[in-house]
Amino acid sequence: MSEDRRRILEMLKNGKISVAEAEELLDATGGTPQGEPARKAKPKYLRVLVHDNEDNVDIRIPLQLVRSGIKLGAFIPGHARERMTRSLHEKGVDFDLSNLDPKAVEELIDGLADMSIDVGEASGETVRIFCE
């Protein structure tokens, strides 16, 4: 066990730091036990950024809301959700946000963790969708 790892665990044991702080410190020092691969931190937020010459939109959705059972479809008005579901179905994607089960939500979040979409336009508009 490395000296840094031992000190962090000792501080945790003595109540000087929280579990979350210990995790952050271990991640920062590369403090995974020898022979174990480093764990990738779970994303906390889904970010949608839209910037153009007149407006800026910055949406930050806590993924914990999803994990707590709030359906993603609740954020989308009913008529828009229906159009989206119909359009996805027409393209061969059988997906309905209003019918997600907890296992499917976790699979979605795991998939989002590696997702980053950047769309740049010559007109100065940009759209970014990513997890952090």
C-alpha positions in Angstrom: 0.0 0.0 0.0 1.4 3.4 -0.9 2.1 6.0 1.7 -0.5 8.4 0.2 -3.2 5.8 0.2 -2.4 4.8 3.8 -2.6 8.5 5.0 -5.9 9.1 3.2 -7.4 5.9 4.7 -6.1 6.9 8.1 -7.8 10.4 7.8 -11.0 8.7 6.8 -10.8 6.3 9.8 -10.3 9.2 12.2 -13.2 11.2 10.8 -11.1 14.0 9.4 -12.5 13.6 5.9 -15.7 12.2 4.5 -15.9 9.1 2.2 -16.5 11.4 -0.8 -13.4 13.4 0.1 -11.4 10.2 0.5 -12.5 9.0 -2.9 -11.5 12.3 -4.5 -8.1 12.2 -2.9 -7.6 8.6 -3.9 -8.6 9.4 -7.5 -6.3 12.4 -7.6 -3.3 10.5 -6.3 -4.0 7.4 -8.5 -4.6 5.6 -5.2 -6.1 2.4 -6.5 -4.6 -0.7 -5.0 -1.8 -2.3 -7.0 -3.0 -4.6 -9.7 -6.5 -3.1 -9.7 -7.6 -0.9 -12.7 -8.6 2.6 -11.8 -12.3 3.1 -11.5 -13.9 5.7 -13.7 -16.0 8.2 -11.7 -19.7 8.1 -12.4 -20.9 11.3 -14.1 -23.0 13.6 -11.9 -24.5 15.9 -14.6 -25.8 15.9 -18.1 -24.8 19.2 -19.7 -26.3 20.8 -22.8 -24.6 24.0 -24.0 -25.9 26.0 -26.9 -24.1 29.2 -27.9 -24.9 31.5 -30.8 -24.4 35.2 -31.6 -27.5 36.3 -29.5 -28.3 33.6 -26.8 -26.5 31.2 -24.6 -28.2 28.2 -23.1 -26.5 26.2 -20.3 -28.6 23.2 -19.0 -27.1 21.1 -16.2 -29.3 18.2 -15.2 -28.3 16.2 -12.1 -28.2 12.5 -13.0 -29.1 11.8 -9.4 -32.6 12.9 -10.3 -32.8 10.1 -12.8 -31.3 7.6 -10.4 -33.9 8.6 -7.8 -36.7 7.6 -10.1 -37.7 10.7 -11.8 -38.5 9.8 -15.4 -36.6 11.6 -18.1 -39.8 11.9 -20.0 -41.1 14.2 -17.3 -38.8 17.0 -18.6 -40.4 16.9 -22.1 -43.9 18.1 -22.8 -46.3 15.4 -23.7 -46.8 16.5 -27.4 -43.1 16.8 -27.9 -42.4 13.4 -26.3 -45.0 11.8 -28.6 -43.4 13.4 -31.7 -40.0 12.3 -30.5 -41.1 8.7 -29.9 -42.8 8.6 -33.3 -39.8 10.0 -35.1 -37.5 7.5 -33.4 -39.8 4.7 -34.3 -39.9 5.8 -37.9 -36.1 5.6 -37.9 -36.2 2.1 -36.5 -35.4 3.0 -32.9 -38.0 1.6 -30.5 -37.4 3.9 -27.5 -39.9 5.6 -25.2 -38.6 7.8 -22.4 -41.8 7.5 -20.5 -41.4 3.8 -20.1 -37.9 3.5 -18.7 -37.3 1.0 -15.9 -34.5 1.5 -13.3 -32.2 -1.0 -15.0 -32.6 0.8 -18.3 -32.0 4.1 -16.6 -28.6 2.9 -15.2 -27.7 1.5 -18.6 -28.5 4.9 -20.2 -26.4 6.7 -17.6 -23.5 4.3 -18.1 -23.8 5.0 -21.9 -24.0 8.8 -21.3 -20.7 8.7 -19.3 -18.7 8.2 -22.4 -20.8 10.5 -24.6 -19.7 13.8 -25.9 -21.4 15.5 -28.8 -19.9 18.7 -30.3 -21.6 20.4 -33.2 -19.9 23.5 -34.6 -21.5 25.7 -37.2 -19.8 28.2 -39.5 -22.3 30.8 -38.3 -20.8 30.9 -34.8 -23.4 28.6 -33.3 -22.2 25.6 -31.2 -24.0 22.8 -29.4 -22.3 20.5 -26.9 -23.9 17.6 -25.0 -21.8 15.8 -22.5 -21.6 14.3 -19.0 -19.4 15.6 -16.2 
